Amino acid sequence: MAHITYIEANGTRTQVDVPDGWSLMQAATTHGIEGILGECGGSCACATCHCYVDDLLASVLPAPSATELDMLANVAAERRPNSRLACQLKAGAAFEGGTLTLPETQE
């Protein structure tokens, strides 16, 4: 289990205990984090779980797949070098202490 901090667009910070193997989108929607919609349910078919990962997460994440990159081309908010889709980020011990910042909009 990893402790992940979600920072909503309004600055609200929420720390969530994310079980190993859960996506960071799944954890956010389960805990009522505002700013992640996850309209496709985590199948990497939309971009409504767009987030910005911190340096810790960026250093341990695998590179995005071609499908994730295609979806990131359609994000509603500014795409940045640290943009990822939370549905594609599966928690594990290496995520401990990581932070996701959520954009102002997903639509």
N, C-alpha and C positions, 0 to 999 in steps of 0.2 A: 504494500500500500504506500502511496506517495501523497504527501501534503502539497497541494497545488493552490496557488493564490490566483484568483480571477479578479481583474480590475475592470469594472464596468465603465462605460463611456462617461458616466457622471462622477467617477472617482471612487465609487463604493468598492471596497476590497472585501472579498470573501475567501476564506481558506476552506478547502474541501479535502477530505480524505478520499482519495481515488483508488479503488481496488485495482490490483494488477490485472491488466488485460482489458479494462474498461477504456473506452475512448474518452478524451477530454470533453467532447461534445455531450456524450451520454451522462457524464458526471455533472456537467453544467445544467442540463435540462432536468435531471433528477433533483438537483438542489435549488431549482428556481432562479438560477443566475440570469439576470436580464441581459439581453444582447446576443444570445446564441439561440437561433430559431431551430436549426436542424430540420428543415422542412422535408428533406428526403429520407430522414430517419437514419442517416449515417452511411448511405450507400455511395457517397461521393458523386452525387448526381445534381448537386446544386452548390451554391457558395454561401449558404446562410449560416454557416458556422465559422466564417472567416475570423481569424484572430491574429494577433502579433505575439510571437514567442520571445521570451527573454534570452539572453546569451547562454544561460545554463541549459535551457531546453534546446536551443539551436545547436549546441555543441554535442548533444547526445542523440538527436533525431536523425533517422535515415533521410536521405534526400527525398523530396517529393516525387511521387510516381508521375508518369505522363498524364494520367487521368486527373490527378490533383492539380497539376500545372494548368491543364485545360480549364478546370473549374475556377482556378485562381484568376484566370484572364477575365472572368465575369463578375468579380466582386463589386459590390456597390460602393464601398468606401475605398479610400486610397490603398493601392497595393504597394507594399514595401518589401525590402529584401527579406524581412523576417515574417512575412505573411505566410500563414499555413491554414489548413482546414482542420478544425478540432476533431472532426469525425475520423480523421486519418492518423491521429496521434494516440497510440495505445499506451496507457500508463504502465510504468514499471519502476523498480527501485531507483533507477538512474534519474527519474523525473523529480525526485525528492527536492522540495524547496523551489520548484520552478514557478514561473509567473506567466499568465496569459493576459494580455491587454485586449479588450474588445473594442472594435470600431464604433463610431457613432451610429452607423446604420448597417443593416444587412440586406435591405431592399431598396 
